[in-house]
Amino acid sequence: MLIKFFSNGKGAGAGPVGYLVAREVLAYDANRHLIRDAEGQPTTVTRDPLPEVLRGDPARTEALIDASRNQWTYRAGVISFAAEDAPSEAQQAEVMDAFEQLAFSGLDGEQYDMLWVRHSHEGRIELHFCSPRLELTTGKSLNIAPPGYQTAYDSLRDLMNKTHGWADPMDLDRAQEVQATVEAPTRAQGREELHEWILGQISVGTISDRASMVDALTEAGFDIPRASKNYITAKDPDTGERWRLKGEIFHDDWQAEPPSREIERGPGSDPQRARRLDGFTIAELQERYSGQCEARAGYNRNRYQHVSGLERESLAGPHQHDQAFDADFTMDGGLGVSVDGNDVGQHKCL
């Protein structure tokens, strides 16, 4: 099992939420090349099985992302399992719970929003997540993956993989790369979506330099009317809309760094060979994860001084209660978000 955050996080909620729940996506062959029809247009395929919303409300998540006044409006990513991991429903719920306990440690359920959607059409389980980058009772930015976040989420990954014997993406004796599949529901709908798609193609190795970037964009159905020294202009031939793409990765001399190896067990591996996590006990990994939870909880409590919905009601008085505030930012009368009929309380470490 591996945990991956996507690089993008700006713009409207339709992009990230739409990707999670889309029925149709661009069709690729076994080599991740776009499949085109007789006229050369990219074809689409219906995800089978269709995406399943496990937790949260896509419409609410999209609306909260759109309501954010912050420059960065959301965080999205995926928890991807190797095919042989085959996690049960209960194990998937355990992973989602542990992820939220880390990401939102110290916060009440009414302070954040989280959407979970399961993809299984690629022959493995992928738990996709999207969270508005917004603390709902203060309106402050809530970044669940701040700089240096890898250490915290690595502790969760290692604990879960050790506990359940799942594939460890850091084991060097695994022979086949495990990478989250990067798809697009349709051709990119704007600059931010296009940029996110390009970063995704870089992460899976499809794009490694300027030439392969132009090839990938052309294959995806874009025209490239101009490729200058420091930028690329992409054009949607259907709408005529153009985007000038700037930044280091769009320079003509840019080269992608070799990707870190995230690999799963291949058919020729030795099951008796020592694994990376063999040197740790579950208790040690649990302690490391709990320490990350406690550190995150301390930061969150300090940054988001929280007054519960009931306390706000008492302080405001019967005639001063801000009903619009509750309607916009809380559910269940301000007492916390309810999932499957259960109130979600403050997240604490396992």
C-alpha positions as CSV (number, residue, x, y, z in Angstrom):
1,M,0.0,0.0,0.0
2,L,1.2,3.5,-0.8
3,I,0.0,7.0,-0.1
4,K,0.3,9.7,-2.7
5,F,-0.7,13.3,-2.7
6,F,-1.3,15.0,-6.0
7,S,0.6,18.2,-6.7
8,N,-2.2,20.4,-7.7
9,G,-4.5,22.1,-5.2
10,K,-5.8,25.3,-6.8
11,G,-8.9,26.2,-8.6
12,A,-12.6,25.2,-8.6
13,G,-13.9,22.0,-7.0
14,A,-15.3,20.6,-10.3
15,G,-11.9,19.4,-11.4
16,P,-10.8,17.2,-8.4
17,V,-14.3,16.1,-7.4
18,G,-15.3,15.4,-11.0
19,Y,-12.2,13.2,-11.5
20,L,-13.1,11.1,-8.4
21,V,-16.7,10.4,-9.5
22,A,-16.5,10.5,-13.3
23,R,-18.1,7.6,-15.1
24,E,-16.0,8.0,-18.3
25,V,-12.3,8.6,-18.6
26,L,-9.9,8.7,-21.5
27,A,-9.0,5.3,-22.9
28,Y,-5.4,4.0,-22.8
29,D,-3.7,0.9,-24.1
30,A,-1.4,-1.4,-22.0
31,N,1.5,1.0,-22.6
32,R,-0.5,4.0,-21.4
33,H,-0.9,5.4,-24.9
34,L,-4.2,7.1,-25.8
35,I,-6.6,5.1,-27.9
36,R,-7.9,7.1,-30.8
37,D,-10.8,6.6,-33.2
38,A,-10.7,6.6,-37.0
39,E,-10.7,10.4,-37.1
40,G,-7.8,10.6,-34.6
41,Q,-9.9,11.8,-31.7
42,P,-9.2,10.4,-28.2
43,T,-11.7,7.8,-27.1
44,T,-13.3,7.3,-23.7
45,V,-14.1,4.3,-21.7
46,T,-16.6,3.8,-18.9
47,R,-15.0,2.8,-15.6
48,D,-16.1,-0.7,-14.6
49,P,-16.9,-1.0,-11.8
50,L,-18.0,2.6,-11.4
51,P,-16.5,4.8,-8.7
52,E,-18.1,4.3,-5.3
53,V,-18.5,7.2,-2.8
54,L,-17.6,5.7,0.6
55,R,-17.7,8.8,2.8
56,G,-18.6,12.4,2.3
57,D,-20.8,14.3,-0.2
58,P,-19.3,15.2,-3.6
59,A,-21.6,18.2,-3.9
60,R,-20.7,19.5,-0.5
61,T,-17.0,19.1,-1.0
62,E,-17.1,20.9,-4.4
63,A,-19.1,23.7,-2.9
64,L,-16.7,24.2,0.0
65,I,-13.7,24.2,-2.4
66,D,-15.5,26.9,-4.4
67,A,-16.3,28.9,-1.3
68,S,-12.7,29.1,-0.2
69,R,-10.9,32.5,-0.5
70,N,-7.5,30.9,0.0
71,Q,-5.0,30.7,-2.9
72,W,-4.8,26.9,-2.5
73,T,-8.3,25.5,-2.3
74,Y,-8.0,21.7,-1.8
75,R,-5.8,18.7,-1.2
76,A,-6.3,15.4,-3.1
77,G,-4.5,12.1,-3.4
78,V,-4.9,8.4,-3.4
79,I,-4.2,5.4,-1.1
80,S,-3.3,2.7,-3.6
81,F,-3.1,-1.1,-2.8
82,A,-1.2,-3.7,-4.8
83,A,-3.6,-6.2,-6.4
84,E,-2.4,-9.0,-4.0
85,D,-3.2,-6.8,-1.0
86,A,-6.9,-7.3,-1.5
87,P,-8.0,-5.3,1.6
88,S,-11.4,-6.2,3.1
89,E,-14.1,-3.6,3.6
90,A,-13.2,-3.5,7.3
91,Q,-9.5,-3.0,6.5
92,Q,-10.3,-0.2,4.0
93,A,-12.3,1.5,6.7
94,E,-9.4,1.1,9.2
95,V,-7.0,2.8,6.7
96,M,-9.4,5.7,6.1
97,D,-10.0,6.1,9.9
98,A,-6.2,6.1,10.6
99,F,-5.6,8.6,7.7
100,E,-8.1,11.0,9.1
101,Q,-6.9,10.5,12.6
102,L,-3.5,11.7,11.4
103,A,-4.6,14.4,8.9
104,F,-7.1,16.0,11.3
105,S,-5.7,15.1,14.7
106,G,-7.0,17.4,17.4
107,L,-9.9,18.6,15.3
108,D,-13.7,18.0,15.7
109,G,-15.7,16.5,12.8
110,E,-17.4,19.9,12.3
111,Q,-14.1,21.5,11.5
112,Y,-13.3,19.8,8.2
113,D,-14.7,18.1,5.2
114,M,-13.4,14.9,3.6
115,L,-14.5,13.0,0.5
116,W,-13.5,9.3,-0.1
117,V,-14.2,7.5,-3.4
118,R,-13.1,4.0,-4.2
119,H,-11.8,3.1,-7.7
120,S,-11.4,-0.6,-8.6
121,H,-11.6,-0.6,-12.4
122,E,-7.9,-1.0,-12.7
123,G,-7.9,-4.4,-11.0
124,R,-6.8,-3.1,-7.6
125,I,-8.3,-1.0,-4.8
126,E,-7.6,2.7,-4.8
127,L,-9.1,4.9,-2.1
128,H,-9.1,8.5,-3.5
129,F,-9.6,11.4,-1.2
130,C,-10.3,15.1,-1.6
131,S,-10.5,17.7,1.3
132,P,-11.1,21.4,1.0
133,R,-8.1,23.3,2.2
134,L,-10.3,25.0,4.7
135,E,-11.0,24.8,8.5
136,L,-14.7,25.2,8.6
137,T,-15.3,27.1,11.8
138,T,-12.6,29.8,11.3
139,G,-12.2,29.9,7.5
140,K,-8.4,29.6,7.9
141,S,-6.4,27.4,5.5
142,L,-6.2,23.8,6.6
143,N,-3.3,22.0,4.8
144,I,-3.3,18.3,5.7
145,A,0.0,17.8,3.8
146,P,2.3,20.7,4.8
147,P,6.0,20.8,3.8
148,G,7.7,17.7,5.2
149,Y,4.4,15.8,5.3
150,Q,6.0,12.6,3.9
151,T,7.4,11.6,7.2
152,A,4.0,11.7,8.9
153,Y,2.2,9.7,6.2
154,D,5.1,7.3,5.8
155,S,4.5,6.3,9.5
156,L,0.9,5.4,8.6
157,R,1.9,3.5,5.5
158,D,4.5,1.5,7.3
159,L,2.2,0.7,10.2
160,M,-0.6,-0.5,8.0
161,N,1.7,-2.5,5.7
162,K,3.4,-4.2,8.6
163,T,0.1,-4.9,10.4
164,H,-1.6,-6.5,7.4
165,G,1.4,-7.8,5.5
166,W,0.6,-5.6,2.5
167,A,3.1,-4.8,-0.3
168,D,5.7,-2.3,0.9
169,P,6.5,0.1,-2.0
170,M,9.9,0.8,-0.5
171,D,11.2,-2.8,-0.7
172,L,14.0,-2.9,-3.2
173,D,13.4,-6.5,-4.3
174,R,10.1,-5.8,-5.8
175,A,10.2,-5.9,-9.6
176,Q,7.2,-4.1,-10.9
177,E,6.5,-0.4,-10.3
178,V,3.4,0.5,-8.4
179,Q,2.1,3.9,-9.5
180,A,-1.2,5.6,-9.2
181,T,-2.9,5.7,-12.6
182,V,-3.3,9.3,-13.8
183,E,-6.5,9.7,-15.8
184,A,-8.6,12.6,-17.0
185,P,-12.4,12.5,-17.2
186,T,-12.2,14.5,-20.4
187,R,-9.6,16.6,-22.0
188,A,-8.3,19.1,-19.4
189,Q,-10.9,21.8,-18.7
190,G,-8.6,24.6,-17.8
191,R,-5.1,25.7,-17.0
192,E,-5.0,24.2,-13.5
193,E,-6.5,20.9,-14.6
194,L,-4.1,20.7,-17.5
195,H,-1.1,21.5,-15.3
196,E,-2.2,18.7,-12.8
197,W,-2.5,16.2,-15.7
198,I,1.0,17.1,-16.9
199,L,2.4,16.6,-13.3
200,G,0.6,13.3,-13.1
201,Q,2.2,12.2,-16.4
202,I,5.6,13.2,-15.1
203,S,5.0,11.2,-11.9
204,V,4.3,8.0,-13.9
205,G,7.2,8.6,-16.3
206,T,5.3,9.3,-19.5
207,I,6.8,12.8,-19.6
208,S,10.5,13.2,-19.0
209,D,11.6,16.2,-21.0
210,R,10.3,18.9,-23.4
211,A,10.0,16.6,-26.4
212,S,8.0,13.9,-24.5
213,M,5.8,16.6,-23.0
214,V,4.9,17.9,-26.5
215,D,4.3,14.4,-27.6
216,A,2.0,13.6,-24.6
217,L,0.0,16.8,-25.1
218,T,-0.4,16.2,-28.8
219,E,-1.4,12.6,-28.2
220,A,-4.0,13.8,-25.7
221,G,-5.6,15.9,-28.4
222,F,-4.1,19.3,-27.9
223,D,-2.4,21.5,-30.5
224,I,0.9,23.1,-29.6
225,P,0.9,26.4,-31.6
226,R,4.1,27.6,-29.9
227,A,6.9,26.2,-27.9
228,S,9.3,28.9,-26.7
229,K,12.5,28.6,-24.7
230,N,10.6,29.2,-21.4
231,Y,7.0,28.2,-22.0
232,I,4.6,26.1,-24.1
233,T,1.3,27.2,-25.5
234,A,-1.4,24.5,-25.6
235,K,-4.6,24.9,-27.5
236,D,-7.9,22.9,-27.3
237,P,-8.8,22.5,-31.0
238,D,-12.5,22.0,-30.1
239,T,-13.0,25.2,-28.2
240,G,-10.0,27.3,-29.5
241,E,-9.0,28.1,-25.9
242,R,-5.3,28.5,-25.3
243,W,-3.1,28.2,-22.2
244,R,0.4,29.5,-21.9
245,L,2.2,27.1,-19.6
246,K,5.1,28.6,-17.7
247,G,7.5,27.4,-15.0
248,E,10.6,25.3,-14.8
249,I,9.1,22.1,-16.2
250,F,8.1,24.0,-19.3
251,H,11.6,25.2,-20.2
252,D,13.2,23.6,-23.3
253,D,16.1,22.2,-21.3
254,W,14.1,20.7,-18.5
255,Q,14.8,17.1,-17.6
256,A,12.7,15.1,-15.1
257,E,14.5,13.6,-12.1
258,P,14.6,9.8,-12.0
259,P,11.4,8.7,-10.2
260,S,11.8,7.2,-6.8
261,R,11.1,3.4,-7.0
262,E,7.8,2.4,-5.6
263,I,7.6,-1.3,-6.5
264,E,5.5,-4.3,-5.8
265,R,6.4,-8.0,-5.6
266,G,7.2,-9.5,-9.0
267,P,6.9,-13.2,-10.0
268,G,10.6,-13.9,-9.5
269,S,11.0,-12.5,-6.0
270,D,12.1,-14.6,-3.1
271,P,9.4,-14.6,-0.4
272,Q,12.0,-15.6,2.2
273,R,14.2,-12.6,1.6
274,A,14.3,-10.0,4.4
275,R,11.9,-7.1,3.9
276,R,12.5,-3.5,5.0
277,L,9.8,-3.6,7.7
278,D,11.2,-6.9,9.2
279,G,13.5,-4.7,11.3
280,F,10.5,-3.1,13.1
281,T,7.9,-4.3,15.4
282,I,4.2,-3.3,15.1
283,A,4.6,-1.6,18.5
284,E,7.5,0.5,17.3
285,L,5.6,1.6,14.2
286,Q,2.5,2.3,16.2
287,E,4.6,4.6,18.5
288,R,6.0,6.4,15.6
289,Y,2.6,7.0,14.1
290,S,1.1,8.1,17.4
291,G,3.9,10.6,17.8
292,Q,3.1,12.1,14.4
293,C,-0.6,12.3,15.5
294,E,0.3,14.0,18.7
295,A,2.5,16.6,17.0
296,R,-0.2,17.3,14.4
297,A,-2.8,17.6,17.2
298,G,-0.8,20.2,19.1
299,Y,-0.4,22.3,16.0
300,N,-4.0,22.1,15.0
301,R,-5.3,22.9,18.4
302,N,-3.1,26.0,18.6
303,R,-3.9,27.3,15.1
304,Y,-7.6,26.6,15.1
305,Q,-8.9,27.8,18.5
306,H,-12.2,26.0,18.4
307,V,-15.5,26.7,20.0
308,S,-18.1,24.0,19.4
309,G,-21.5,24.7,17.9
310,L,-23.2,24.2,21.2
311,E,-20.8,26.7,22.9
312,R,-21.3,29.2,20.1
313,E,-25.0,29.0,20.6
314,S,-24.7,29.6,24.3
315,L,-22.3,32.5,23.9
316,A,-24.3,34.2,21.1
317,G,-27.7,34.1,23.0
318,P,-31.1,33.2,21.5
319,H,-31.4,36.2,19.3
320,Q,-27.8,36.6,18.2
321,H,-27.1,33.2,16.8
322,D,-25.7,33.3,13.3
323,Q,-27.8,30.8,11.5
324,A,-26.2,31.6,8.1
325,F,-22.8,30.6,9.6
326,D,-24.1,27.3,10.6
327,A,-25.8,26.7,7.3
328,D,-22.6,27.4,5.4
329,F,-20.1,25.6,7.6
330,T,-21.7,22.9,9.8
331,M,-24.1,20.0,9.7
332,D,-26.2,18.4,12.4
333,G,-26.9,21.7,14.1
334,G,-23.2,22.5,14.6
335,L,-22.6,19.4,16.7
336,G,-20.4,17.6,14.1
337,V,-20.6,15.9,10.8
338,S,-22.6,12.7,10.8
339,V,-21.4,9.8,8.7
340,D,-23.8,6.9,8.4
341,G,-25.8,8.2,11.4
342,N,-22.8,8.4,13.7
343,D,-21.4,11.7,15.1
344,V,-17.8,12.2,14.4
345,G,-16.0,13.5,17.4
346,Q,-12.5,14.9,17.9
347,H,-9.8,12.8,16.3
348,K,-7.3,11.3,18.7
349,C,-4.3,9.0,18.0
350,L,-4.8,5.3,17.8
